[in-house]
Amino acid sequence: MQAKSSIAARLVSAAAVLLVCAAAPACAGEPVRIGIGFGLAFLPAYICEDQKLVEKYAKALHADVKASYTRFVGAGPMQEALLGRSVDMAPFGIAPLLAAWQSGKGTSHQVFAVSGMTTLPLELLGNRPQLRTLADLRAADRIAVPTLTSPQMYLLEMQSEKTFGAHDRLRADVVALTPGDAAAALIAGTEDIAAYFASAPFTEITLKDPKIHRMLSSQDIIGGKASFLLMGATKGYIESHATIIEAIGKAMDEAARLIHDDPNRAARIYLAHEPSRALDAPTIAAVLKDNKDEFGSAVHGIEAFAAFMARHDELKAPPKSWQDVVAPALLHSPGS
């Protein structure tokens, strides 16, 4: 009798644990840890978090997951966290993704794109009427970019190669400034800043000044769209979590539809995550309306970046196609 009583007690205890786990969020769902940063490019991730879109699409694929979003200051720490396995996926620009894809080749740490996030165009702005091409820059003119390893820097070098036959011709003329400082310097005409390679919403803010004009865009340089930000994960994670990877792309596409169809709501979500004294909801909504087709899971510009990096020995064995650097879930999506 004592044995039967002991078995019954254990069954009751196990049932109680199951009931507690069913009721408690901490027990439910496999964790999916997603790194994020700051800026309008992260809006799709904010929407995924608010609307629990990763959970929604994972459930549709018969998986129970719970996504968490960890914010980092700077791309480097996010990518280190990915390789250190403290996050499961992290955002990359195209060039850093290709570098991580190359450096990890042949190991479970090789990084692949699992989803695009945005192809927001990057635009080179000038503050003098006669400044229309890179060839119009004077010796004292300086060009502002966010960092010396940013997508803007790569695009500037690509255009320098086309204009001067030398990709590093303007390297000594580049100054790294935060977007706010760069916009202010360009408008004021101080510190010899004659051009600024901007991203939204700072492009639109800066262009409100009548003396500022567009010189060229990332689309001009690439000959089409280029991913400003995409989500990457390691080969090991992709192979062991195929369902989650598929859910990520579907979630990003629903977030893109919300931005396209309801930019006012999307603007409110953005400001809830990044409160701002300088930007209000109507301003952000206007930017999103102008860029309503620049979000989603598709990746673009990989082949153009890879070809440039290979020409300058940053890639020893470049991918033959953009499909070589994406997860299986993206193979049949649009791409370039």
ZADO-1210 file (C-alpha; in nm, 4 decimals, padded with zeros to 6 digits):
<atoms>
<atom x="00.0000" y="00.0000" z="00.0000" code="MET" pos="1"/>
<atom x="00.2848" y="00.2350" z="00.0840" code="GLN" pos="2"/>
<atom x="00.4391" y="00.1833" z="-00.2617" code="ALA" pos="3"/>
<atom x="00.1080" y="00.2550" z="-00.4348" code="LYS" pos="4"/>
<atom x="00.0628" y="00.5618" z="-00.2151" code="SER" pos="5"/>
<atom x="00.4137" y="00.6851" z="-00.3037" code="SER" pos="6"/>
<atom x="00.3512" y="00.6376" z="-00.6788" code="ILE" pos="7"/>
<atom x="00.0222" y="00.8209" z="-00.6543" code="ALA" pos="8"/>
<atom x="00.1864" y="01.1076" z="-00.4673" code="ALA" pos="9"/>
<atom x="00.4539" y="01.1408" z="-00.7352" code="ARG" pos="10"/>
<atom x="00.1911" y="01.1452" z="-01.0098" code="LEU" pos="11"/>
<atom x="-00.0038" y="01.4140" z="-00.8289" code="VAL" pos="12"/>
<atom x="00.3187" y="01.6153" z="-00.7839" code="SER" pos="13"/>
<atom x="00.4107" y="01.5813" z="-01.1531" code="ALA" pos="14"/>
<atom x="00.0612" y="01.6863" z="-01.2570" code="ALA" pos="15"/>
<atom x="00.0863" y="01.9890" z="-01.0322" code="ALA" pos="16"/>
<atom x="00.4171" y="02.0904" z="-01.1930" code="VAL" pos="17"/>
<atom x="00.2636" y="02.0580" z="-01.5389" code="LEU" pos="18"/>
<atom x="-00.0309" y="02.2744" z="-01.4352" code="LEU" pos="19"/>
<atom x="00.1998" y="02.5422" z="-01.2925" code="VAL" pos="20"/>
<atom x="00.4121" y="02.5460" z="-01.6107" code="CYS" pos="21"/>
<atom x="00.1019" y="02.5718" z="-01.8245" code="ALA" pos="22"/>
<atom x="-00.0082" y="02.8771" z="-01.6260" code="ALA" pos="23"/>
<atom x="00.3325" y="03.0439" z="-01.5807" code="ALA" pos="24"/>
<atom x="00.4981" y="03.2265" z="-01.8744" code="PRO" pos="25"/>
<atom x="00.8427" y="03.1394" z="-01.7394" code="ALA" pos="26"/>
<atom x="00.7760" y="02.7709" z="-01.8083" code="CYS" pos="27"/>
<atom x="00.6229" y="02.8115" z="-02.1524" code="ALA" pos="28"/>
<atom x="00.8084" y="02.8252" z="-02.4794" code="GLY" pos="29"/>
<atom x="01.1608" y="02.7665" z="-02.5976" code="GLU" pos="30"/>
<atom x="01.3552" y="03.0923" z="-02.5631" code="PRO" pos="31"/>
<atom x="01.4614" y="03.2746" z="-02.8793" code="VAL" pos="32"/>
<atom x="01.7090" y="03.5503" z="-02.7939" code="ARG" pos="33"/>
<atom x="01.7271" y="03.8301" z="-03.0501" code="ILE" pos="34"/>
<atom x="01.9807" y="04.1133" z="-03.0402" code="GLY" pos="35"/>
<atom x="01.8684" y="04.4608" z="-03.1443" code="ILE" pos="36"/>
<atom x="02.0147" y="04.8102" z="-03.1527" code="GLY" pos="37"/>
<atom x="01.8845" y="05.1632" z="-03.2040" code="PHE" pos="38"/>
<atom x="01.7365" y="05.3378" z="-03.5053" code="GLY" pos="39"/>
<atom x="01.4480" y="05.3278" z="-03.7499" code="LEU" pos="40"/>
<atom x="01.5964" y="05.0202" z="-03.9182" code="ALA" pos="41"/>
<atom x="01.5007" y="04.8204" z="-03.6080" code="PHE" pos="42"/>
<atom x="01.1306" y="04.9041" z="-03.6389" code="LEU" pos="43"/>
<atom x="01.0423" y="04.5564" z="-03.7763" code="PRO" pos="44"/>
<atom x="01.1942" y="04.3987" z="-03.4650" code="ALA" pos="45"/>
<atom x="00.9986" y="04.6365" z="-03.2406" code="TYR" pos="46"/>
<atom x="00.6785" y="04.5344" z="-03.4160" code="ILE" pos="47"/>
<atom x="00.7669" y="04.1660" z="-03.3838" code="CYS" pos="48"/>
<atom x="00.8170" y="04.2177" z="-03.0112" code="GLU" pos="49"/>
<atom x="00.4972" y="04.4164" z="-02.9528" code="ASP" pos="50"/>
<atom x="00.2764" y="04.1903" z="-03.1630" code="GLN" pos="51"/>
<atom x="00.4505" y="03.8668" z="-03.0591" code="LYS" pos="52"/>
<atom x="00.4886" y="03.7789" z="-03.4259" code="LEU" pos="53"/>
<atom x="00.7722" y="03.5289" z="-03.3836" code="VAL" pos="54"/>
<atom x="00.5572" y="03.3384" z="-03.1347" code="GLU" pos="55"/>
<atom x="00.2589" y="03.3587" z="-03.3703" code="LYS" pos="56"/>
<atom x="00.4357" y="03.2074" z="-03.6693" code="TYR" pos="57"/>
<atom x="00.6258" y="02.9521" z="-03.4653" code="ALA" pos="58"/>
<atom x="00.2923" y="02.8331" z="-03.3248" code="LYS" pos="59"/>
<atom x="00.1540" y="02.8030" z="-03.6778" code="ALA" pos="60"/>
<atom x="00.4526" y="02.5764" z="-03.7482" code="LEU" pos="61"/>
<atom x="00.3743" y="02.3702" z="-03.4350" code="HIS" pos="62"/>
<atom x="00.6527" y="02.5150" z="-03.2204" code="ALA" pos="63"/>
<atom x="00.6156" y="02.6810" z="-02.8820" code="ASP" pos="64"/>
<atom x="00.8677" y="02.9641" z="-02.8440" code="VAL" pos="65"/>
<atom x="00.9098" y="03.2847" z="-02.6486" code="LYS" pos="66"/>
<atom x="01.1160" y="03.5588" z="-02.8100" code="ALA" pos="67"/>
<atom x="01.3182" y="03.8070" z="-02.6068" code="SER" pos="68"/>
<atom x="01.4896" y="04.1160" z="-02.7415" code="TYR" pos="69"/>
<atom x="01.8189" y="04.2370" z="-02.5941" code="THR" pos="70"/>
<atom x="01.9390" y="04.5847" z="-02.6840" code="ARG" pos="71"/>
<atom x="02.3057" y="04.6557" z="-02.7488" code="PHE" pos="72"/>
<atom x="02.4936" y="04.9782" z="-02.8144" code="VAL" pos="73"/>
<atom x="02.6891" y="04.9140" z="-03.1328" code="GLY" pos="74"/>
<atom x="02.7059" y="04.6340" z="-03.3866" code="ALA" pos="75"/>
<atom x="03.0307" y="04.4861" z="-03.2526" code="GLY" pos="76"/>
<atom x="02.8946" y="04.3822" z="-02.9118" code="PRO" pos="77"/>
<atom x="02.5849" y="04.2307" z="-03.0745" code="MET" pos="78"/>
<atom x="02.7894" y="04.0181" z="-03.3096" code="GLN" pos="79"/>
<atom x="03.0236" y="03.9131" z="-03.0290" code="GLU" pos="80"/>
<atom x="02.7176" y="03.8101" z="-02.8281" code="ALA" pos="81"/>
<atom x="02.6027" y="03.5947" z="-03.1198" code="LEU" pos="82"/>
<atom x="02.9338" y="03.4131" z="-03.1476" code="LEU" pos="83"/>
<atom x="02.9440" y="03.3853" z="-02.7686" code="GLY" pos="84"/>
<atom x="02.5960" y="03.2285" z="-02.7754" code="ARG" pos="85"/>
<atom x="02.4387" y="03.4812" z="-02.5426" code="SER" pos="86"/>
<atom x="02.1939" y="03.5681" z="-02.8239" code="VAL" pos="87"/>
<atom x="02.0617" y="03.3382" z="-03.0955" code="ASP" pos="88"/>
<atom x="02.0522" y="03.5922" z="-03.3769" code="MET" pos="89"/>
<atom x="02.1822" y="03.9426" z="-03.4301" code="ALA" pos="90"/>
<atom x="02.1581" y="04.2204" z="-03.6916" code="PRO" pos="91"/>
<atom x="02.4355" y="04.2772" z="-03.9450" code="PHE" pos="92"/>
<atom x="02.5157" y="04.5082" z="-04.2291" code="GLY" pos="93"/>
<atom x="02.6040" y="04.3252" z="-04.5498" code="ILE" pos="94"/>
<atom x="02.9819" y="04.3658" z="-04.5212" code="ALA" pos="95"/>
<atom x="03.0063" y="04.2399" z="-04.1601" code="PRO" pos="96"/>
<atom x="02.7784" y="03.9479" z="-04.2446" code="LEU" pos="97"/>
<atom x="03.0016" y="03.8491" z="-04.5365" code="LEU" pos="98"/>
<atom x="03.3102" y="03.8779" z="-04.3163" code="ALA" pos="99"/>
<atom x="03.1501" y="03.6542" z="-04.0510" code="ALA" pos="100"/>
<atom x="03.0346" y="03.4100" z="-04.3205" code="TRP" pos="101"/>
<atom x="03.3930" y="03.3854" z="-04.4462" code="GLN" pos="102"/>
<atom x="03.5705" y="03.3657" z="-04.1096" code="SER" pos="103"/>
<atom x="03.3472" y="03.0860" z="-03.9817" code="GLY" pos="104"/>
<atom x="03.3455" y="02.8804" z="-04.3016" code="LYS" pos="105"/>
<atom x="03.3567" y="02.5079" z="-04.2358" code="GLY" pos="106"/>
<atom x="03.2409" y="02.5417" z="-03.8735" code="THR" pos="107"/>
<atom x="02.9124" y="02.5614" z="-03.6859" code="SER" pos="108"/>
<atom x="02.9985" y="02.9280" z="-03.6141" code="HIS" pos="109"/>
<atom x="02.9682" y="03.0331" z="-03.9785" code="GLN" pos="110"/>
<atom x="02.7080" y="03.3099" z="-03.9999" code="VAL" pos="111"/>
<atom x="02.4244" y="03.3170" z="-04.2520" code="PHE" pos="112"/>
<atom x="02.1439" y="03.5650" z="-04.3137" code="ALA" pos="113"/>
<atom x="01.8145" y="03.4349" z="-04.1735" code="VAL" pos="114"/>
<atom x="01.6028" y="03.7355" z="-04.2687" code="SER" pos="115"/>
<atom x="01.6226" y="04.0788" z="-04.4179" code="GLY" pos="116"/>
<atom x="01.4890" y="04.3673" z="-04.2115" code="MET" pos="117"/>
<atom x="01.5085" y="04.6791" z="-04.4249" code="THR" pos="118"/>
<atom x="01.6463" y="04.8180" z="-04.7477" code="THR" pos="119"/>
<atom x="01.6057" y="05.1805" z="-04.6380" code="LEU" pos="120"/>
<atom x="01.8096" y="05.3783" z="-04.8919" code="PRO" pos="121"/>
<atom x="02.1229" y="05.5632" z="-04.7829" code="LEU" pos="122"/>
<atom x="02.1730" y="05.9032" z="-04.9422" code="GLU" pos="123"/>
<atom x="02.4723" y="06.1289" z="-04.9854" code="LEU" pos="124"/>
<atom x="02.3653" y="06.4883" z="-04.9160" code="LEU" pos="125"/>
<atom x="02.5545" y="06.8038" z="-05.0085" code="GLY" pos="126"/>
<atom x="02.5330" y="07.1639" z="-04.8852" code="ASN" pos="127"/>
<atom x="02.6558" y="07.3609" z="-05.1886" code="ARG" pos="128"/>
<atom x="02.4655" y="07.3990" z="-05.5195" code="PRO" pos="129"/>
<atom x="02.7684" y="07.3104" z="-05.7304" code="GLN" pos="130"/>
<atom x="02.8330" y="06.9904" z="-05.5335" code="LEU" pos="131"/>
<atom x="02.6692" y="06.7241" z="-05.7510" code="ARG" pos="132"/>
<atom x="02.9224" y="06.4402" z="-05.7765" code="THR" pos="133"/>
<atom x="03.2229" y="06.3211" z="-05.5793" code="LEU" pos="134"/>
<atom x="03.4452" y="06.4880" z="-05.8365" code="ALA" pos="135"/>
<atom x="03.3042" y="06.8270" z="-05.7262" code="ASP" pos="136"/>
<atom x="03.4494" y="06.7967" z="-05.3747" code="LEU" pos="137"/>
<atom x="03.7295" y="07.0377" z="-05.2887" code="ARG" pos="138"/>
<atom x="04.0476" y="06.9407" z="-05.1075" code="ALA" pos="139"/>
<atom x="03.9239" y="07.0854" z="-04.7776" code="ALA" pos="140"/>
<atom x="03.5787" y="06.9263" z="-04.7975" code="ASP" pos="141"/>
<atom x="03.4892" y="06.6540" z="-04.5509" code="ARG" pos="142"/>
<atom x="03.2287" y="06.3789" z="-04.5783" code="ILE" pos="143"/>
<atom x="03.0463" y="06.2622" z="-04.2659" code="ALA" pos="144"/>
<atom x="02.9536" y="05.8971" z="-04.2112" code="VAL" pos="145"/>
<atom x="02.8268" y="05.7256" z="-03.8912" code="PRO" pos="146"/>
<atom x="03.1361" y="05.5057" z="-03.8475" code="THR" pos="147"/>
<atom x="03.4368" y="05.4126" z="-04.0594" code="LEU" pos="148"/>
<atom x="03.2993" y="05.0574" z="-04.0957" code="THR" pos="149"/>
<atom x="02.9395" y="05.1558" z="-04.1755" code="SER" pos="150"/>
<atom x="02.7528" y="05.0616" z="-04.4947" code="PRO" pos="151"/>
<atom x="02.7878" y="05.4269" z="-04.5938" code="GLN" pos="152"/>
<atom x="03.1664" y="05.3952" z="-04.5912" code="MET" pos="153"/>
<atom x="03.1545" y="05.0944" z="-04.8206" code="TYR" pos="154"/>
<atom x="02.9151" y="05.2716" z="-05.0560" code="LEU" pos="155"/>
<atom x="03.1392" y="05.5777" z="-05.0653" code="LEU" pos="156"/>
<atom x="03.4354" y="05.3581" z="-05.1571" code="GLU" pos="157"/>
<atom x="03.2317" y="05.1845" z="-05.4293" code="MET" pos="158"/>
<atom x="03.1417" y="05.5199" z="-05.5823" code="GLN" pos="159"/>
<atom x="03.5003" y="05.6453" z="-05.5460" code="SER" pos="160"/>
<atom x="03.6126" y="05.3427" z="-05.7444" code="GLU" pos="161"/>
<atom x="03.3685" y="05.4340" z="-06.0207" code="LYS" pos="162"/>
<atom x="03.4499" y="05.8056" z="-06.0188" code="THR" pos="163"/>
<atom x="03.8257" y="05.8075" z="-05.9642" code="PHE" pos="164"/>
<atom x="03.9336" y="05.4494" z="-06.0356" code="GLY" pos="165"/>
<atom x="04.0520" y="05.4262" z="-05.6732" code="ALA" pos="166"/>
<atom x="03.8240" y="05.3071" z="-05.3956" code="HIS" pos="167"/>
<atom x="04.0330" y="05.4734" z="-05.1208" code="ASP" pos="168"/>
<atom x="04.0685" y="05.8126" z="-05.2904" code="ARG" pos="169"/>
<atom x="03.8480" y="05.9927" z="-05.0351" code="LEU" pos="170"/>
<atom x="03.9381" y="05.7948" z="-04.7238" code="ARG" pos="171"/>
<atom x="04.1361" y="06.0810" z="-04.5695" code="ALA" pos="172"/>
<atom x="03.8390" y="06.3158" z="-04.6222" code="ASP" pos="173"/>
<atom x="03.5924" y="06.1069" z="-04.4218" code="VAL" pos="174"/>
<atom x="03.4836" y="06.2061" z="-04.0712" code="VAL" pos="175"/>
<atom x="03.2887" y="05.9799" z="-03.8338" code="ALA" pos="176"/>
<atom x="03.0010" y="06.1688" z="-03.6693" code="LEU" pos="177"/>
<atom x="02.6772" y="06.0651" z="-03.5028" code="THR" pos="178"/>
<atom x="02.3734" y="06.1227" z="-03.7271" code="PRO" pos="179"/>
<atom x="02.2538" y="06.4194" z="-03.5227" code="GLY" pos="180"/>
<atom x="02.5957" y="06.5861" z="-03.5218" code="ASP" pos="181"/>
<atom x="02.6466" y="06.5183" z="-03.8920" code="ALA" pos="182"/>
<atom x="02.3096" y="06.6686" z="-03.9861" code="ALA" pos="183"/>
<atom x="02.3745" y="06.9764" z="-03.7726" code="ALA" pos="184"/>
<atom x="02.7244" y="07.0243" z="-03.9161" code="ALA" pos="185"/>
<atom x="02.6033" y="06.9897" z="-04.2755" code="LEU" pos="186"/>
<atom x="02.3255" y="07.2436" z="-04.2240" code="ILE" pos="187"/>
<atom x="02.5536" y="07.4870" z="-04.0404" code="ALA" pos="188"/>
<atom x="02.8365" y="07.4434" z="-04.2906" code="GLY" pos="189"/>
<atom x="03.0834" y="07.4138" z="-04.0049" code="THR" pos="190"/>
<atom x="03.3912" y="07.1974" z="-03.9588" code="GLU" pos="191"/>
<atom x="03.4334" y="07.1785" z="-04.3383" code="ASP" pos="192"/>
<atom x="03.1526" y="06.9199" z="-04.3586" code="ILE" pos="193"/>
<atom x="03.0352" y="06.9481" z="-04.7187" code="ALA" pos="194"/>
<atom x="02.8553" y="06.6122" z="-04.7510" code="ALA" pos="195"/>
<atom x="02.6842" y="06.3639" z="-04.5248" code="TYR" pos="196"/>
<atom x="02.5946" y="06.0022" z="-04.6082" code="PHE" pos="197"/>
<atom x="02.2639" y="05.9831" z="-04.4254" code="ALA" pos="198"/>
<atom x="02.0010" y="05.7254" z="-04.3359" code="SER" pos="199"/>
<atom x="01.6328" y="05.7740" z="-04.2542" code="ALA" pos="200"/>
<atom x="01.4954" y="05.9651" z="-04.0717" code="PRO" pos="201"/>
<atom x="01.8013" y="06.1944" z="-04.0716" code="PHE" pos="202"/>
<atom x="01.7928" y="06.2136" z="-04.4518" code="THR" pos="203"/>
<atom x="01.4460" y="06.3638" z="-04.4430" code="GLU" pos="204"/>
<atom x="01.5231" y="06.5911" z="-04.1472" code="ILE" pos="205"/>
<atom x="01.8367" y="06.7313" z="-04.3118" code="THR" pos="206"/>
<atom x="01.6653" y="06.7830" z="-04.6470" code="LEU" pos="207"/>
<atom x="01.4149" y="07.0203" z="-04.4838" code="LYS" pos="208"/>
<atom x="01.6898" y="07.2822" z="-04.5015" code="ASP" pos="209"/>
<atom x="01.6640" y="07.4446" z="-04.8482" code="PRO" pos="210"/>
<atom x="02.0381" y="07.4522" z="-04.9094" code="LYS" pos="211"/>
<atom x="02.0742" y="07.0747" z="-04.8679" code="ILE" pos="212"/>
<atom x="02.0248" y="06.8479" z="-05.1689" code="HIS" pos="213"/>
<atom x="02.0713" y="06.4832" z="-05.2679" code="ARG" pos="214"/>
<atom x="02.3876" y="06.3927" z="-05.4544" code="MET" pos="215"/>
<atom x="02.3394" y="06.0169" z="-05.4950" code="LEU" pos="216"/>
<atom x="02.1837" y="05.7180" z="-05.3194" code="SER" pos="217"/>
<atom x="02.2749" y="05.3608" z="-05.2370" code="SER" pos="218"/>
<atom x="02.0415" y="05.2509" z="-05.5148" code="GLN" pos="219"/>
<atom x="02.2396" y="05.4574" z="-05.7659" code="ASP" pos="220"/>
<atom x="02.5641" y="05.2965" z="-05.6512" code="ILE" pos="221"/>
<atom x="02.4402" y="04.9370" z="-05.6279" code="ILE" pos="222"/>
<atom x="02.2028" y="04.9570" z="-05.9225" code="GLY" pos="223"/>
<atom x="01.9085" y="04.8535" z="-05.7048" code="GLY" pos="224"/>
<atom x="01.8132" y="04.7847" z="-05.3473" code="LYS" pos="225"/>
<atom x="02.0669" y="04.6978" z="-05.0800" code="ALA" pos="226"/>
<atom x="01.9892" y="04.5609" z="-04.7367" code="SER" pos="227"/>
<atom x="02.0735" y="04.8225" z="-04.4763" code="PHE" pos="228"/>
<atom x="02.0146" y="04.5713" z="-04.1990" code="LEU" pos="229"/>
<atom x="01.9548" y="04.1962" z="-04.1940" code="LEU" pos="230"/>
<atom x="01.9369" y="03.9303" z="-03.9243" code="MET" pos="231"/>
<atom x="02.2104" y="03.6679" z="-03.8981" code="GLY" pos="232"/>
<atom x="02.2526" y="03.3422" z="-03.7067" code="ALA" pos="233"/>
<atom x="02.5147" y="03.0708" z="-03.6912" code="THR" pos="234"/>
<atom x="02.5022" y="02.7572" z="-03.9022" code="LYS" pos="235"/>
<atom x="02.4704" y="02.5480" z="-03.5867" code="GLY" pos="236"/>
<atom x="02.1648" y="02.7388" z="-03.4680" code="TYR" pos="237"/>
<atom x="02.0014" y="02.7380" z="-03.8115" code="ILE" pos="238"/>
<atom x="02.0411" y="02.3619" z="-03.8510" code="GLU" pos="239"/>
<atom x="01.8982" y="02.2843" z="-03.5066" code="SER" pos="240"/>
<atom x="01.6153" y="02.5423" z="-03.5152" code="HIS" pos="241"/>
<atom x="01.4803" y="02.5337" z="-03.8703" code="ALA" pos="242"/>
<atom x="01.1230" y="02.6031" z="-03.7583" code="THR" pos="243"/>
<atom x="01.2233" y="02.9135" z="-03.5627" code="ILE" pos="244"/>
<atom x="01.4251" y="03.0424" z="-03.8593" code="ILE" pos="245"/>
<atom x="01.1216" y="03.0034" z="-04.0855" code="GLU" pos="246"/>
<atom x="00.9066" y="03.1840" z="-03.8289" code="ALA" pos="247"/>
<atom x="01.1510" y="03.4772" z="-03.8155" code="ILE" pos="248"/>
<atom x="01.1136" y="03.5513" z="-04.1863" code="GLY" pos="249"/>
<atom x="00.7350" y="03.5272" z="-04.1730" code="LYS" pos="250"/>
<atom x="00.7279" y="03.7565" z="-03.8699" code="ALA" pos="251"/>
<atom x="00.9447" y="04.0163" z="-04.0446" code="MET" pos="252"/>
<atom x="00.7147" y="04.0105" z="-04.3460" code="ASP" pos="253"/>
<atom x="00.4064" y="04.0727" z="-04.1311" code="GLU" pos="254"/>
<atom x="00.5883" y="04.3595" z="-03.9610" code="ALA" pos="255"/>
<atom x="00.6657" y="04.4991" z="-04.3074" code="ALA" pos="256"/>
<atom x="00.2968" y="04.4785" z="-04.4018" code="ARG" pos="257"/>
<atom x="00.2008" y="04.6752" z="-04.0910" code="LEU" pos="258"/>
<atom x="00.4545" y="04.9469" z="-04.1800" code="ILE" pos="259"/>
<atom x="00.3229" y="04.9576" z="-04.5364" code="HIS" pos="260"/>
<atom x="-00.0466" y="04.9594" z="-04.4482" code="ASP" pos="261"/>
<atom x="-00.0504" y="05.1642" z="-04.1272" code="ASP" pos="262"/>
<atom x="00.2548" y="05.3928" z="-04.1025" code="PRO" pos="263"/>
<atom x="00.0889" y="05.6000" z="-03.8290" code="ASN" pos="264"/>
<atom x="00.0593" y="05.2981" z="-03.6031" code="ARG" pos="265"/>
<atom x="00.4121" y="05.1880" z="-03.6932" code="ALA" pos="266"/>
<atom x="00.5415" y="05.5353" z="-03.6021" code="ALA" pos="267"/>
<atom x="00.3777" y="05.5123" z="-03.2595" code="ARG" pos="268"/>
<atom x="00.5381" y="05.1726" z="-03.2013" code="ILE" pos="269"/>
<atom x="00.8773" y="05.3130" z="-03.2967" code="TYR" pos="270"/>
<atom x="00.8490" y="05.6056" z="-03.0569" code="LEU" pos="271"/>
<atom x="00.7307" y="05.3775" z="-02.7769" code="ALA" pos="272"/>
<atom x="01.0635" y="05.1948" z="-02.8115" code="HIS" pos="273"/>
<atom x="01.2755" y="05.5020" z="-02.8862" code="GLU" pos="274"/>
<atom x="01.1210" y="05.8141" z="-02.7294" code="PRO" pos="275"/>
<atom x="01.2523" y="06.1294" z="-02.8938" code="SER" pos="276"/>
<atom x="01.2408" y="06.5027" z="-02.8332" code="ARG" pos="277"/>
<atom x="01.3405" y="06.5764" z="-03.1915" code="ALA" pos="278"/>
<atom x="01.1022" y="06.3388" z="-03.3714" code="LEU" pos="279"/>
<atom x="00.7262" y="06.3093" z="-03.3406" code="ASP" pos="280"/>
<atom x="00.4838" y="06.0505" z="-03.4755" code="ALA" pos="281"/>
<atom x="00.3756" y="06.2524" z="-03.7847" code="PRO" pos="282"/>
<atom x="00.7415" y="06.2997" z="-03.8857" code="THR" pos="283"/>
<atom x="00.8198" y="05.9291" z="-03.8523" code="ILE" pos="284"/>
<atom x="00.4960" y="05.8324" z="-04.0278" code="ALA" pos="285"/>
<atom x="00.5863" y="06.0580" z="-04.3222" code="ALA" pos="286"/>
<atom x="00.9281" y="05.8899" z="-04.3498" code="VAL" pos="287"/>
<atom x="00.7641" y="05.5478" z="-04.3438" code="LEU" pos="288"/>
<atom x="00.5129" y="05.6477" z="-04.6125" code="LYS" pos="289"/>
<atom x="00.8032" y="05.7518" z="-04.8362" code="ASP" pos="290"/>
<atom x="00.9791" y="05.4199" z="-04.7686" code="ASN" pos="291"/>
<atom x="00.6815" y="05.1865" z="-04.7349" code="LYS" pos="292"/>
<atom x="00.8303" y="04.9193" z="-04.9614" code="ASP" pos="293"/>
<atom x="01.1713" y="04.9089" z="-04.7910" code="GLU" pos="294"/>
<atom x="01.1013" y="04.6491" z="-04.5214" code="PHE" pos="295"/>
<atom x="01.0702" y="04.2705" z="-04.5217" code="GLY" pos="296"/>
<atom x="01.2578" y="03.9418" z="-04.5124" code="SER" pos="297"/>
<atom x="01.4147" y="03.9560" z="-04.8603" code="ALA" pos="298"/>
<atom x="01.7883" y="04.0339" z="-04.8776" code="VAL" pos="299"/>
<atom x="01.9441" y="04.2533" z="-05.1453" code="HIS" pos="300"/>
<atom x="02.2841" y="04.3870" z="-05.2461" code="GLY" pos="301"/>
<atom x="02.4862" y="04.0907" z="-05.1217" code="ILE" pos="302"/>
<atom x="02.6405" y="04.0107" z="-05.4594" code="GLU" pos="303"/>
<atom x="02.7427" y="04.3738" z="-05.5212" code="ALA" pos="304"/>
<atom x="02.9083" y="04.4028" z="-05.1797" code="PHE" pos="305"/>
<atom x="03.0763" y="04.0632" z="-05.2154" code="ALA" pos="306"/>
<atom x="03.2227" y="04.1537" z="-05.5554" code="ALA" pos="307"/>
<atom x="03.3624" y="04.4810" z="-05.4187" code="PHE" pos="308"/>
<atom x="03.5072" y="04.3148" z="-05.1081" code="MET" pos="309"/>
<atom x="03.6670" y="04.0429" z="-05.3205" code="ALA" pos="310"/>
<atom x="03.8316" y="04.3012" z="-05.5484" code="ARG" pos="311"/>
<atom x="03.9975" y="04.4528" z="-05.2439" code="HIS" pos="312"/>
<atom x="04.0989" y="04.1303" z="-05.0682" code="ASP" pos="313"/>
<atom x="03.8402" y="04.1468" z="-04.7903" code="GLU" pos="314"/>
<atom x="03.6904" y="03.8209" z="-04.9164" code="LEU" pos="315"/>
<atom x="03.9293" y="03.5467" z="-05.0270" code="LYS" pos="316"/>
<atom x="03.6592" y="03.3147" z="-05.1615" code="ALA" pos="317"/>
<atom x="03.3474" y="03.5243" z="-05.2257" code="PRO" pos="318"/>
<atom x="03.0071" y="03.3609" z="-05.2589" code="PRO" pos="319"/>
<atom x="02.9013" y="03.2738" z="-05.6124" code="LYS" pos="320"/>
<atom x="02.5480" y="03.3920" z="-05.5377" code="SER" pos="321"/>
<atom x="02.3529" y="03.5676" z="-05.2637" code="TRP" pos="322"/>
<atom x="02.1926" y="03.2277" z="-05.1995" code="GLN" pos="323"/>
<atom x="02.5253" y="03.0963" z="-05.0692" code="ASP" pos="324"/>
<atom x="02.5008" y="03.3185" z="-04.7608" code="VAL" pos="325"/>
<atom x="02.1360" y="03.2746" z="-04.6583" code="VAL" pos="326"/>
<atom x="01.9507" y="03.0168" z="-04.4518" code="ALA" pos="327"/>
<atom x="01.7452" y="02.7554" z="-04.6415" code="PRO" pos="328"/>
<atom x="01.4206" y="02.9361" z="-04.5521" code="ALA" pos="329"/>
<atom x="01.5287" y="03.2322" z="-04.7697" code="LEU" pos="330"/>
<atom x="01.6431" y="03.0423" z="-05.0761" code="LEU" pos="331"/>
<atom x="01.3216" y="03.0908" z="-05.2708" code="HIS" pos="332"/>
<atom x="01.2625" y="03.4544" z="-05.1753" code="SER" pos="333"/>
<atom x="01.3633" y="03.7510" z="-05.3929" code="PRO" pos="334"/>
<atom x="01.7270" y="03.8474" z="-05.3498" code="GLY" pos="335"/>
<atom x="02.0366" y="03.9949" z="-05.5090" code="SER" pos="336"/>
</atoms>
